[in-house]
Amino acid sequence: MRSRPVGFLLSALAGAALAFGGTSAASATPPSAPGSASTGNVGTADACYNWSGTLREGSSGEAVRQLQIRVAGYPGYGNQIAIDGQFGPATKAAVARFQSAYGLASDGIAGSQTFNKIYALQDDDCTPVNFTYAELNRCNSDWSGGKVSAATARANALVTMWKLQAMRHAMGDRPITVNGGFRSVSCNSAVGGAANSRHMYGHAADLGAGSQGFCGLAQAARNHGFTEILGPGYTGHNDHTHLAGSSGRFWSAPSCGI
């Protein structure tokens, strides 16, 4: 686990807090530079992203989209939530599962307690505390050369990391070993990856056995937003568990009962 920078605790909302009409929506302000101070209406400041107000079913906008990224690992068995900025029933259920996982009142409404827990779980670059961009990209330094733009590949990897964070917590907070993630087309070709591999989109991660075992990881992944799960018993996957997000569902780890 990485130590958290001092700036995480010291940085505050940039500018004055925004005023809201009603309680159905919330917005966020960009943070000040780490180490600076300003005023805001949320108790915990964060160097990555700050929410103010309350988000609930019917809310929409960037604040909702940012929340959806953080709760992407709580969609329920076999599901995934859309990262679309629309707070619908699926997002409400995911928020409630996140809240329950951390001992909060699980009402599916995101307020200060929910946001403060998220702040405690993320680093200044918006990654969850137990995962890094470097782990999710062992191909190149700039996320270029894939099937999507570098910015999209990096954004997809961030969602994958938050899914892994949820899975890690559900498995007793034991470390998860990430052997690789994003691949450019050339990196994918060099390792013999499938022509349509989700690695080239930034959606995928290959995991080492760790203390959980390949099958334990594959089985747990079904609850955390991974629609592509490949593991022992599937051709070429006896030495790792492959997880990814995609539009359909493809699970195959026959040796694990999947």
N, C-alpha and C positions, 0 to 999 in steps of 0.2 A: 504493500500500500504506500502511495506517495505521501510525503508530508505536505501539508497545505501551506501555501505562501502567506506571509503576513498580510499582503495586500488583500487577500480574500476577506479578512476580518475588518480591514480598515476602510476599504473603498465603499462609497455610498452612492445613492441615486444622484445622477447629474441633473441639476436644475430643480425647479420646483415640481412637486407631485402634480399629476394631472387630475382634474376634477372629473367626476363621473356622473352620468345621468342614470339613476336607478342602480340596481345591484346585479343586473344580468350580464354585465361586461366589465372587463378590466383591461388595463393596458400597462405597458412597461416603458421605462425610460432607460437610455443607454447609461452604463455605469461610468463613474469618473475613473481616471487613471488610478491604478493601485497605489495606495498610500495617501490619496487625497480624501477630503471629506466634504460632504454637502448634506443637505437635508432631504428627507423623504418621509413617507408615511408607512413604510414597512420596517418592522423591528430589526431585521437582519439585512445588512448590506452585502452585495455580491459583486465581484469583479467581472462576472460573465454576463448575467442578465438579471434584471429586477422586475418583479411583478408588483402592482399595487391594486388595491381593491379586491374583488372576489370574482372568480370565474365559476360559472355553473351552466347547466344545460340551456342552450339558447344563445350563449355568448359566442363571439366570433372574433377573428382577427389574429394578428401576429402573436399576441400574448397566449392565445389558445394554442396556436401552432407550436410555440416553444414548450408549452406544458405537454402537449401530445408527444413530443420527442422524449421527454423525461419519463413518461408513463407508458412508452411503447412496449415495454416488457411485461405489461399487466393486462393483456387483452382477453384472457381466459383460454381454456384448452382449444387448440386448433385454430385460433383466430388471430387477426392482427388489426390494429386500428389505423385509420387513414390519418396521415399528417397533413391535414387540409385546412386547419384553422377554424373548423366548425365543431362546436361543443355539442355533440349529439349523444344519444343513449350509450353508444360504444365507448366514447370518451368518459362519460360519467361512470360507467362500470369499471373502466381501467383506473380512474382516479380513486374510486372506492377500494379497489384491490390494493393499490399502492398504499393508501392510508392504513388499511388493515395490516399490511405487511410490516408497517413501522409503528403499530400500536396507536394510531390516531383514530379519531371518530370517523368511521367509514360512511360518510353521507354522500360522497361523490361531488362535493362542492369544494373547490380549491380556494382556500383562504390563507391567512398568514401562517398557520401551523403547517399546512402542506408545503407552502413555498419555502419556509424555513428549513424543513427537512430536505427539500431539494437542494437548497444552498449548501447544506452540510454534506451533501453527496457529490458535489461537483467542484471541479477545479476551475481556475480562472479562464481556461480556454474552452470551457463548457463541456469537457469530457467528464464522465463519472470518475470518481477518485481512484478506482481500481483498474482503469484501462487508459491507454494512451493512443494517440494517432500513430505513433511509431510502431506499436504492436499490430495495428490494422493496415500497415503499408510497409512491407519489406521489399517492395519493388523499386520505387524511386522516391525522390524527395518532394515532388510537386504534384502528385496525383494525376499526372497527365497520361495520355495515350490509351485510355480505356474506351469503353463504348459510350460513355457520357462525358460531359465536361469535367475538368478537374474539380471545380467547385461542387458539382453534383455528386461526384464520387466521394468527396470528403464529407459532404452532408449525409450521404447514405451511410457512411462508416460511423458517423456520430450516432445515428439511430441504432445501428447494430451494437455499439458499445453500451447504450442504455438498456438494450434488451439483455445483453450479457450481465450487466450490473444487477438487474432484477433476478436473473437466473442464479447468479452467485449468491445473492442474499437468501433466496429460497433454499439453496443447498448448504446453508449453515455458514455463509460468508467464507467458505474455503476458496483459496485462490484458483482461478481458471487460467490455464496456459493457452495463450493464443499464438499459434505458429505462423499465421499469416492471414491476410485479408485481401485488400485491393491488389489487382494485377493490371498492368497495361496489357494491350493485346500481345505485345512481344514477350512480356514476362509470362503471360498465360501459355503462349505457344512453347516457350522454353521448358516449362514444367509438364507439358503434355496435357494441359487443361482442356476441358470440353469447349467446343467452338462457341457455345452460348453460355459459358460459365458466368454465374452471378458475381464472381470475383471481379470481373471487368467493369461492373457497375458500382462497386464499393459496398454491395449488400452482404457479402459473405465473410465468414471467418472459419478457419480450420483450427480445431482445438486438439491439444495433447491430452493424454489420459488424466494427468494430475492425480489427485487423491480420489476423485469421483469415478474414474474409469470411463472408457468411451461410451459404454451403454448407459451409465448413469447420466452422462451429459446429454446423450441423444433423447433419453426418456424425459428428462426435465425440460428440454427445449420445447416440447409440445405445448407447454403452458406459457411460453414467453415470447410469442409473436414470430416464431420462425416457421415459415411455411415450406422451407426446403431443409430436410434433415436427412443426411446420408451418413451411415456408419457401418460397423462391423457386419459382414455378410453381404454388403453391396459392393460390387466390383470396384477395386481400387481404394476402398475405404476401411480396410481392416486395421490401419495404423493411425487413424485419426477420425474425429467426428466433424463433419462439415455442416455448417448451419448457414442459412441465408433467408432473405425475404424475397418474395416474388408474388406475382399476381395470382398464381394457382398454388395448389398444395401437392408436394411430392415428398413423401416420407418413405425412406427405405433403409432399414438397419435390421435385416432379418434375424441376425444373431442376438438382437436385443428385444425381439418381439415387436418390432415396428415395421 
